[in-house]
Amino acid sequence: MASSPTAATAYVTQFGSSFDAQPTGGDVVVARMTRRGGRWLARPRRFATGLGRKNPLGAVVRDGALYVSLWSRQEIVRFPLPREPSPAATLQDASPGASELLGLVRWLLRLLTPR
């Protein structure tokens, strides 16, 4: 996620359902938000698709890339991010705990992996 007082970008994982009749999810959506007149307006669009059922679970921005955890595949995938034209802060700048979050996701995946 990148943000400033008038603009922000958020990456949202859509885990979805596991119902065969109407499967949903399996995508990552990017929402570009701007602040106008005291209100935030968002323009969401698909960023990544086809990640599979019961995926993706979580995401973190770090070092110019989006890391997405895939629960059913028990892996983390990396998506390079386009450079922002604005001098907006990145999650790494805003939250020094981003690497700890990625470590936690890896630990959870190991915990859930049957051996």
Secondary structure, DSSP 8 states (H G I E B T S, - for coil): -EE-SSEEEEEEEE-----SSS----EEEEEEEEEETTEEEEEEEEEE----TT---EEEEETTEEEEEETTTTEEEEEE----SS--B-HHHH-TTHHHHHHHHHHHHHHHS--
